[in-house]
Amino acid sequence: KMIFEIRDLNYATPATATRAGIVCTSDQDGVQWRSYVASWIRKIAHSEAVKETLQKLFAKYCPDTLGWIRRQAKIKVPMVDIAFMSALCSLLDALLTPQNLDAIEYWFVFCVIWVLGSCLSEVDGVDYRKQFSNWWKSEMKTIKFNSRGTVFDYFVRDVRLEDWGSVVEPIDYRSTTPMGEITVPTSETVAMGFAMKALIDVNHPVMLIGLAGCGKTQLSMGLLKKLDPSTFMFYKMNMSFYTDSTLLQSMMEAPLEKKAGKLYAPPGKLQMVYFIDDLNMPALDKYNTQSAIELIKQKQDYSHWYDRNKIQVKEIGNTQYLCCMNPTAGSFIVNKRLQRHFWTCSVSFPEQSALLGIYSTFVKGHFEHLPFKLPVQETATGVIKAALSLHGQVTNAFRKTAKNMHYEFNIRHLSGVFAGLLQAKPSEFADAEKVALLWVHESERIYGDRLVTVADLRKYRTLVGELCKKMFPKFTHFQRHFQEKHPEPLVFAPFSKGIQEMSDGGCYDKIKDINRLSSILTEAMQEYDSTNASMGLVLFEDAMKHVAKISRIITNPSGHPLLVGVGGSGRQSLSRLSAFICQCSTFAIVISSSYGVLELKADLQYMYRRAGVKDEGVVFLLTDNQISNERFLVFFNDLLASGEVTDLFPSEDKDAIRNAVRSAAKSLQVVDTPDNLWNFFISRVRKNLHMSLCFS
């Protein structure tokens, strides 16, 4: 006899449907979750009085809340009642300690709000999380919430509710650490981190959903880095369109080691957290399934998968999942049978007050800890508000359309503006107006360079010009850069002191005028032609500005320029000149009829060794004509996203690389462990290897 458990009959043939006895099950009455809760209450190690109280609390709060969510709310991913209840029981397991039993209803309410309400967000212009908060305050009045804020803004301390803002600890930032490695706590991230940490402690899968650039990955990485290293380790994986079950299995087996019998687990007694980003990216097959997702589900359901050669069971121990996905990209949703295992939390874009707190930490950490003059520090503080205001205006003015699908501005772009501001040095920025000009320049590089028409660029410059008048009225020279006819060029570049200074990293500063820019680049051009095949470039004004833009990108860690233009517009030539100025070697793949994935991996290995082991700058020049196999995009996506290409090096090559970078890592006080040495190698790759994508 055979029993099939399926979600629908979309792909069943009439012969299958007529020969099989079909039983359709439904749980609208809550029989399933009530049975699960009853079973959980029987198992917990609390007194009978506590168990009886919990039964009453489940009956008091859960049916009405589930009913409201089912009738009144729209959720971006499919959620079922049993998923809410299993997560609720897990969170109660984590938080309901003997010390908390005197405030049992407070803790129960906290858990119900965070488990059932956290998946809600704004859909079609309606903020369902706020509606849920208003409904809860009006209907559930035993535990009274403050009228200010939402029910998600409070946590339980002793026998009272307190605002999450009271436990946010300010951090002391120094700009020697890149912004991307720091997670600045806000009340929202502290609250989400608290719930995530509690669920990870009891081995419950966690999923964050939200739009691109809202901080899902940053929040997850910040939490994972804070986990106790004597108990937990984590392994990051990025999904792509071509990720299938075979590739995913090889990735997931990489950090595991063989234990007794058929068991495979992390080293020692550590608990492994698989951090899977872009979970819904794998391609759907013709039956609307994703083999990678089914492998994740198989492991979650049965704690095993199969050895693909010997066709034997491999038991997988001490592992759990933390996943992120954008429900507006890829396949939008994943298999409901996998989704129901997760506690799902929707991450929205931080509010204006949170963004102000985050970027104030970075800007003040740079301008107040370094010997900048007081007027410069005051202007830098004003720049924060101007940058946030401009970001909001740009987001509203330039909407994403089918024609301009890249008009999508999020926190990544805002962070790019502030990363540019943190390159200011006290010796070069003694004048307060220059800091404001640096903000104008960085904003144009981040926002203006993405705009595709002259009309859009003119509209953008009008927005900036009006904002500058409003925010910096005392700076009178600004308007020279925004006048209609013959505006004065505004160019900051790392080679501002000449190309001879680039061996020491260069100096990011304003170039006085177009004549000074021309003399620097003419000298660089002559020097390039003397050591390489002559390019014979004519450096007109726009070309010189493009060189400054490309140089700015490739001097930043993980800086990868995308140059879009018609054939013969100078994309490759300007990339080569910029790479030469920035002391980088240029590498381009040579496509032939036999060039395939293996040859690409060999070329990538060569570039990785130069960038990571020899610590040399490398610019990887790629044109759209060179993508002869779409599978190449998997490698390029990994390189651009995290710098670490999955399955690029075999294990013996990884050991050789670790040995090669050991002395350099030791000199920087990096603890000598395999993971630390590999991360040191990848950090060098991110700093030194840059892809210049020359597309038409």
C-alpha positions in Angstrom: 0.0 0.0 0.0 1.2 3.6 -0.7 0.2 6.8 1.1 0.9 10.1 -0.7 0.9 13.4 1.2 0.5 16.2 -1.3 -0.6 19.9 -1.3 -2.7 19.8 -4.4 -3.7 17.7 -7.5 -2.5 20.2 -10.1 -0.2 17.7 -11.7 -2.1 14.5 -11.1 -3.3 12.6 -14.1 -7.0 11.5 -14.3 -5.7 7.9 -13.9 -4.0 8.8 -10.6 -7.0 10.7 -9.3 -9.5 7.9 -10.1 -7.4 5.0 -8.7 -6.4 6.7 -5.4 -8.8 7.2 -2.5 -8.5 10.9 -1.8 -8.9 12.3 1.7 -9.0 16.1 2.1 -8.1 17.4 5.6 -8.9 20.9 7.0 -8.2 22.5 10.4 -10.5 25.5 10.4 -11.8 24.5 13.9 -8.3 24.4 15.5 -8.4 20.7 16.4 -4.8 20.2 15.3 -3.2 23.1 17.2 -5.3 22.4 20.3 -4.1 18.8 20.4 -0.5 20.0 19.9 -0.8 22.5 22.8 -2.4 19.9 25.1 0.5 17.5 24.3 3.1 20.2 25.0 1.5 21.2 28.3 1.6 17.5 29.4 5.3 17.3 28.7 6.6 20.6 30.3 8.3 20.3 33.7 6.1 22.7 35.6 3.6 22.2 38.4 0.0 21.2 37.8 -1.2 24.7 38.8 1.1 26.3 36.2 -0.2 23.8 33.5 -3.8 24.6 34.4 -3.0 28.4 34.1 -1.4 27.9 30.7 -4.4 26.0 29.5 -6.6 28.9 30.5 -4.3 31.4 28.9 -4.2 29.5 25.6 -8.0 29.4 25.6 -8.3 33.1 26.5 -5.9 34.6 23.9 -5.2 32.2 21.0 -8.6 31.5 19.3 -9.5 35.2 19.1 -6.1 36.3 17.9 -5.8 33.5 15.3 -9.4 34.4 14.1 -8.5 38.1 13.8 -5.3 37.3 11.7 -7.3 34.9 9.5 -10.1 37.3 8.8 -8.5 40.8 9.0 -4.9 40.5 7.9 -2.9 39.8 4.8 0.4 38.0 5.3 3.2 38.0 2.6 3.9 34.3 3.1 1.5 31.4 3.7 1.1 30.7 7.4 -1.0 28.0 9.1 -2.3 27.9 12.7 0.0 25.0 13.7 3.1 27.0 12.7 2.1 29.8 15.1 1.4 27.4 17.9 4.6 25.4 17.6 6.6 28.6 17.6 4.6 29.9 20.6 5.3 26.7 22.6 9.0 26.9 21.7 9.2 30.6 22.8 7.4 29.8 26.1 9.9 26.9 26.6 12.7 29.4 26.2 11.3 32.3 28.3 9.0 30.7 30.9 11.6 29.9 33.7 10.7 29.2 37.4 11.8 32.8 38.2 9.2 34.2 35.7 6.1 32.3 36.9 4.9 35.1 39.1 4.4 37.1 35.9 3.1 34.2 33.8 0.3 36.1 32.1 2.7 39.0 31.2 5.1 36.6 29.6 2.4 34.7 27.8 1.0 37.9 26.3 4.5 38.9 25.2 5.0 35.6 23.5 1.6 35.6 21.8 2.2 39.1 20.4 5.6 38.3 19.1 4.8 34.9 17.6 1.4 35.7 16.0 1.9 39.4 15.2 5.5 39.5 14.1 4.7 38.1 10.6 2.4 41.1 9.9 3.6 44.1 7.9 2.4 46.7 5.4 0.7 45.1 2.4 -1.0 47.2 -0.3 -0.6 50.3 1.7 -2.2 48.9 4.9 -0.1 48.5 8.0 -1.5 45.3 9.5 1.0 45.2 12.3 -0.3 48.5 13.5 -3.9 47.4 13.1 -3.1 44.2 15.1 -1.6 46.4 17.9 -4.7 48.6 17.9 -7.0 45.6 18.0 -5.0 44.0 20.8 -5.1 47.2 23.0 -8.9 47.5 22.5 -9.8 43.8 23.0 -7.2 42.3 25.4 -7.4 44.5 28.5 -6.1 42.3 31.3 -2.5 43.3 30.7 -2.7 47.1 29.9 -0.3 48.6 27.4 0.8 52.2 27.2 -1.2 54.2 24.6 2.1 55.4 23.1 3.7 53.2 20.5 2.6 49.6 19.6 2.4 46.4 21.6 5.7 45.4 19.9 7.5 48.2 21.7 7.3 46.6 25.2 8.9 43.7 27.0 8.4 42.2 30.4 10.6 43.1 33.4 9.6 41.7 36.8 5.7 42.2 36.8 5.5 45.2 34.5 5.9 46.2 30.8 8.9 48.4 29.8 9.9 50.1 26.6 12.5 48.3 24.5 14.2 51.7 24.0 15.3 51.6 27.7 17.6 48.6 27.1 19.3 49.8 23.8 22.9 50.3 24.6 24.8 52.9 22.6 28.0 51.7 21.0 31.3 53.5 20.8 32.2 53.4 17.1 35.6 54.0 15.6 35.9 54.5 11.8 38.9 52.2 11.6 36.2 49.4 11.5 34.1 49.3 8.3 30.4 50.2 8.7 29.3 46.9 7.3 30.9 44.9 10.2 28.9 46.9 12.8 25.3 46.4 13.7 24.0 49.5 15.6 21.2 48.4 18.0 17.8 50.1 17.8 14.7 49.3 19.8 13.4 47.2 16.8 16.5 45.2 16.3 17.0 44.6 20.0 13.4 43.3 20.2 13.7 41.0 17.2 17.1 39.8 18.3 15.7 38.9 21.7 13.0 36.7 20.2 15.4 35.2 17.6 18.0 34.3 20.3 15.4 32.7 22.5 14.1 30.5 19.6 17.6 29.6 18.5 18.4 28.5 22.1 15.6 25.9 21.9 16.5 24.8 18.3 13.4 26.4 16.6 13.9 27.5 13.0 13.7 31.3 12.4 12.8 33.1 9.1 13.1 36.8 8.4 11.1 38.2 5.5 11.3 41.7 4.0 12.1 43.8 1.0 15.7 44.1 -0.4 17.9 46.3 1.7 15.8 46.5 4.9 18.5 44.9 7.1 17.6 41.2 7.3 21.1 39.9 6.6 22.8 42.6 8.8 20.5 41.8 11.7 21.1 38.0 11.4 24.8 38.3 11.1 24.9 40.7 14.1 23.0 38.1 16.2 25.1 35.1 14.9 28.4 36.8 15.8 27.1 37.4 19.4 26.2 33.7 20.0 28.4 31.9 22.6 31.2 30.4 20.5 31.6 27.5 23.0 28.0 26.4 22.2 27.2 27.7 18.6 28.9 28.0 15.3 27.3 29.3 12.1 27.7 28.7 8.3 26.4 31.2 5.8 25.0 30.2 2.4 23.6 32.3 -0.4 20.9 30.7 -2.6 20.7 31.6 -6.3 18.6 30.7 -9.3 20.8 27.6 -10.0 21.0 26.3 -6.5 19.7 22.7 -6.6 19.6 20.0 -4.0 23.0 18.5 -5.1 24.8 21.9 -4.8 23.1 22.7 -1.5 23.9 19.3 0.0 27.6 19.7 -0.8 27.5 23.2 0.8 25.7 21.9 3.9 28.0 18.9 4.3 31.2 21.1 4.1 31.3 22.2 7.8 30.2 18.7 9.1 32.4 15.9 10.2 31.7 12.2 10.5 30.8 10.9 14.0 29.8 7.4 15.1 28.0 5.2 12.6 25.8 7.2 10.2 25.9 10.4 12.2 27.3 13.6 10.8 27.5 16.7 12.9 29.5 19.9 13.6 32.9 19.7 15.3 32.8 18.7 19.0 29.5 19.3 20.7 28.8 22.6 18.9 25.3 23.5 17.6 25.5 24.6 13.9 23.2 27.4 12.7 22.8 27.2 8.9 22.3 30.8 7.8 20.6 30.6 4.4 20.1 33.9 2.6 17.7 34.4 -0.3 15.9 31.2 0.5 13.3 31.5 -2.3 15.8 32.2 -5.1 16.2 28.6 -6.6 14.4 28.1 -9.9 11.1 26.3 -10.0 11.0 23.1 -12.1 8.0 22.3 -14.4 6.1 20.9 -11.4 6.5 24.1 -9.4 8.9 22.5 -6.9 12.4 23.4 -5.8 14.7 20.5 -5.1 16.9 22.6 -2.8 13.9 23.5 -0.7 12.8 19.9 -0.5 16.2 18.9 0.8 16.0 21.5 3.6 12.5 20.2 4.4 13.7 16.6 4.4 16.4 17.4 6.9 14.0 19.4 9.1 11.4 16.7 9.0 13.5 13.6 9.4 17.0 14.9 10.5 18.7 13.0 7.6 19.5 13.0 3.9 21.1 10.4 1.6 24.6 9.8 0.5 24.2 10.3 -3.3 26.8 7.7 -4.2 26.2 4.9 -1.7 22.4 5.6 -1.4 22.7 5.3 2.4 21.1 7.4 5.1 23.3 10.2 6.6 21.9 11.2 10.0 22.5 15.0 10.5 22.8 16.1 14.2 23.1 19.4 16.1 22.0 21.7 13.2 19.2 24.2 12.8 18.2 27.0 10.3 18.1 30.7 10.3 16.8 31.9 6.9 16.1 35.2 5.1 14.1 35.9 2.0 12.4 38.7 0.0 8.8 37.7 -0.7 8.7 40.0 -3.7 11.6 38.2 -5.5 12.5 34.7 -6.8 9.7 32.3 -6.4 8.0 34.7 -3.9 7.1 31.9 -1.4 8.5 28.5 -0.6 6.8 25.1 0.0 4.2 25.6 2.8 5.3 22.3 4.3 8.7 23.9 4.9 7.3 27.3 5.8 5.2 25.9 8.6 8.4 24.9 10.6 9.5 28.5 10.9 8.8 31.3 13.3 8.3 34.0 10.7 9.2 37.7 11.4 8.6 40.5 9.0 11.4 43.1 8.9 10.3 46.6 7.8 12.5 49.5 6.8 13.7 51.3 10.0 11.8 54.4 10.9 13.3 57.9 10.6 14.2 58.1 14.3 16.0 54.7 14.1 17.9 55.7 11.0 18.9 59.0 12.7 20.3 57.0 15.7 22.1 54.5 13.4 23.9 57.0 11.2 24.6 59.5 14.1 26.6 56.7 15.7 28.7 56.3 12.6 29.2 60.0 11.8 29.9 61.1 15.4 32.2 58.1 15.9 34.3 59.4 12.9 34.1 63.2 13.2 34.3 63.5 17.1 37.0 60.9 17.7 39.3 62.3 15.0 40.7 65.9 15.4 38.2 67.7 13.2 37.4 71.3 13.9 34.2 72.1 15.8 32.4 73.8 12.8 33.2 70.7 10.7 31.7 68.4 13.4 28.5 70.6 13.6 28.1 70.5 9.8 28.6 66.7 9.8 25.7 66.5 12.3 23.5 68.6 10.0 24.5 66.4 7.0 22.8 63.4 8.7 19.4 65.0 8.6 20.0 66.3 5.1 21.0 62.8 3.9 17.9 61.2 5.5 15.6 63.9 4.0 17.2 63.5 0.5 16.8 59.7 0.7 13.1 60.0 1.4 12.6 62.5 -1.4 14.6 60.4 -3.9 12.6 57.3 -3.0 9.3 59.1 -3.6 10.4 61.0 -6.7 12.0 58.0 -8.6 9.7 55.0 -8.4 10.5 51.6 -9.7 8.8 50.8 -13.0 9.0 48.1 -15.6 11.3 50.4 -17.7 13.5 51.5 -14.8 13.5 48.3 -12.7 16.7 49.4 -10.9 15.0 52.5 -9.4 14.9 51.0 -6.0 16.6 52.9 -3.2 17.0 51.3 0.2 19.3 51.3 3.3 22.2 49.9 1.3 22.3 53.1 -0.8 21.9 55.3 2.3 24.8 53.4 3.9 26.9 54.0 0.7 26.5 57.8 1.2 27.7 57.7 4.8 30.6 55.3 3.9 31.8 58.0 1.5 31.5 60.7 4.3 33.7 58.5 6.6 36.6 58.8 4.1 37.0 62.4 5.1 40.4 63.1 6.9 41.0 66.0 9.3 44.0 67.3 7.4 41.9 67.7 4.2 38.6 68.8 5.6 39.3 71.8 7.8 36.5 73.7 6.1 32.9 73.0 7.1 31.5 73.7 3.6 33.7 71.0 2.1 32.0 68.4 4.3 28.6 69.4 3.0 30.1 69.4 -0.6 31.4 65.8 0.1 27.8 64.8 1.0 26.4 66.4 -2.2 29.1 64.5 -4.2 28.5 61.1 -2.5 24.7 61.5 -2.9 25.1 62.1 -6.6 27.4 59.1 -7.0 24.9 56.9 -5.2 21.6 58.2 -6.5 22.4 60.4 -9.5 24.6 57.8 -11.3 21.7 55.3 -11.3 19.3 57.7 -13.2 19.0 57.0 -16.9 17.7 60.2 -18.4 18.8 63.8 -18.5 15.4 64.8 -17.3 15.6 62.6 -14.2 19.1 63.8 -13.4 17.9 67.4 -13.7 15.0 66.7 -11.4 17.4 65.1 -8.9 19.8 68.1 -8.9 16.8 70.4 -8.4 15.9 68.4 -5.3 19.5 68.6 -3.9 19.8 72.3 -4.7 16.6 73.1 -2.8 17.6 70.9 0.1 21.0 72.6 0.3 19.4 76.1 0.5 17.2 74.9 3.3 19.7 72.9 5.3 22.9 74.9 4.7 21.9 78.5 4.1 25.2 80.0 5.3 27.2 78.2 2.5 26.8 80.5 -0.5 29.1 78.8 -3.0 26.8 75.7 -3.3 24.7 77.1 -6.1 27.7 77.2 -8.5 27.3 73.4 -8.7 23.5 73.6 -9.4 23.2 76.5 -11.9 21.4 75.7 -15.2 24.2 76.8 -17.5 27.8 75.7 -17.1 27.6 74.3 -13.5 31.0 73.9 -11.8 32.0 70.3 -11.8 32.2 68.7 -8.3 34.7 65.8 -8.3 36.1 64.0 -5.3 38.6 61.2 -6.1 41.2 59.0 -4.3 43.9 60.3 -6.7 43.4 64.0 -5.7 47.1 64.4 -4.8 48.4 62.7 -8.0 48.8 59.1 -9.0 52.2 58.8 -7.1 50.3 59.0 -3.8 48.1 55.9 -4.7 50.8 53.5 -3.5 49.9 54.6 0.0 46.2 54.3 -0.5 45.6 57.7 -2.0 43.8 60.7 -0.5 40.1 61.1 -1.0 39.7 64.8 -1.6 38.1 67.5 -3.8 39.9 68.1 -7.1 40.2 71.8 -7.5 38.9 72.2 -11.1 38.7 70.4 -14.4 42.2 71.5 -15.5 43.7 69.8 -12.4 41.8 66.6 -13.1 43.0 66.7 -16.7 46.6 67.1 -15.8 46.5 64.2 -13.3 44.8 61.8 -15.8 47.0 62.9 -18.8 50.0 62.0 -16.7 48.4 58.6 -15.7 47.5 58.0 -19.4 51.1 58.6 -20.5 52.5 56.3 -17.8 50.0 53.6 -18.7 50.9 53.8 -22.5 54.6 53.5 -21.6 54.1 50.2 -19.9 51.1 48.7 -21.7 49.6 48.6 -25.2 48.6 52.2 -26.1 44.9 52.9 -25.8 45.0 56.3 -27.5 42.2 57.7 -25.3 40.9 61.2 -25.7 40.1 62.4 -22.2 37.2 64.7 -22.6 35.3 66.0 -19.5 32.8 63.2 -19.1 35.4 60.5 -19.6 37.6 62.1 -16.9 34.6 62.2 -14.5 33.9 58.5 -15.2 37.5 57.6 -14.3 37.1 59.4 -11.0 33.8 57.5 -10.4 35.3 54.1 -11.2 38.4 54.8 -9.1 36.2 55.8 -6.2 34.3 52.4 -6.4 37.4 50.1 -6.7 39.2 51.7 -3.9 36.4 50.7 -1.5 36.2 47.1 -0.1 33.6 45.1 -2.0 33.4 47.9 -4.6 32.1 46.6 -8.0 31.3 49.1 -10.8 28.5 48.3 -13.3 29.2 50.3 -16.4 26.3 50.5 -18.8 26.7 52.0 -22.3 26.7 51.3 -26.0 29.6 49.5 -27.7 32.7 51.7 -28.2 31.7 54.2 -25.4 34.9 53.4 -23.5 33.7 51.2 -20.6 36.7 48.8 -20.8 39.3 51.4 -21.6 38.3 53.6 -18.7 38.2 50.6 -16.4 41.7 49.6 -17.4 42.9 53.2 -16.8 41.2 53.4 -13.4 42.6 50.1 -12.4 46.1 51.3 -13.3 45.7 54.5 -11.3 44.5 52.5 -8.3 47.5 50.1 -8.5 45.4 47.1 -9.5 46.2 44.6 -12.3 43.4 43.9 -14.8 42.3 40.4 -15.6 39.8 39.4 -18.3 38.7 35.9 -19.2 39.3 34.6 -22.8 36.2 32.9 -24.1 36.6 30.0 -26.5 34.3 27.2 -27.7 35.7 25.0 -24.9 35.5 27.6 -22.1 33.2 26.3 -19.4 32.5 26.2 -15.7 35.8 24.4 -14.9 37.9 27.0 -16.8 36.0 29.8 -15.0 36.7 28.3 -11.6 40.4 28.0 -12.5 40.5 31.7 -13.5 38.6 32.7 -10.3 41.0 30.6 -8.2 43.9 32.5 -9.8 42.4 35.9 -9.0 41.4 34.8 -5.5 45.0 33.7 -4.8 46.4 37.0 -6.1 43.9 39.1 -4.1 43.8 37.0 -0.9 47.2 35.4 -0.6 49.5 37.9 -2.3 47.3 40.9 -1.1 47.3 42.5 -4.6 44.6 44.6 -6.1 42.8 42.9 -9.0 40.1 44.3 -11.3 38.1 41.5 -13.1 36.9 42.9 -16.3 33.7 41.2 -17.6 31.5 42.0 -20.6 28.0 40.7 -21.2 29.3 38.9 -24.3 31.6 36.8 -22.1 28.7 35.2 -20.2 28.5 32.2 -22.6 27.0 30.0 -20.0 24.3 31.2 -17.6 25.7 29.1 -14.9 28.6 31.6 -14.7 26.2 34.0 -13.1 26.1 31.7 -9.9 29.8 32.4 -9.4 29.5 36.1 -10.2 26.5 36.4 -7.9 28.5 34.9 -4.9 31.5 37.0 -5.7 29.4 40.2 -5.7 27.2 39.3 -2.7 29.6 38.0 -0.1 33.0 37.5 -1.8 33.0 33.8 -1.0 32.2 31.6 -4.0 30.6 28.3 -3.0 32.7 25.2 -3.7 35.4 27.1 -5.4 38.4 25.5 -3.7 38.7 21.8 -2.8 39.6 21.1 0.9 43.3 20.5 0.3 43.6 23.8 -1.5 41.8 25.6 1.4 44.4 24.1 3.8 47.3 25.4 1.6 45.6 28.9 1.5 45.3 28.9 5.3 49.0 28.1 5.6 49.9 30.8 3.1 48.0 33.6 5.0 48.9 32.4 8.6 51.8 34.7 9.1 49.9 37.8 7.8 46.9 36.9 10.0 49.2 36.4 13.0 50.8 39.8 12.6 47.3 41.4 12.9 46.5 39.4 16.1 44.0 37.1 14.4 43.5 33.9 16.5 44.9 30.9 14.6 41.9 28.7 13.9 40.9 27.3 10.5 37.7 29.5 10.4 39.5 32.7 11.3 42.3 32.1 8.8 39.7 31.5 6.0 37.7 34.5 7.0 40.9 36.6 6.9 41.6 35.3 3.4 38.0 36.2 2.3 38.3 39.7 3.9 41.4 40.3 1.8 39.5 39.1 -1.3 36.7 41.5 -0.6 39.2 44.4 -0.1 41.3 43.6 -3.2 39.2 41.9 -5.9 36.8 44.1 -7.8 34.5 43.2 -10.8 34.0 45.8 -13.4 30.8 44.7 -15.3 30.8 46.3 -18.7 27.3 45.8 -20.1 25.4 47.3 -23.0 
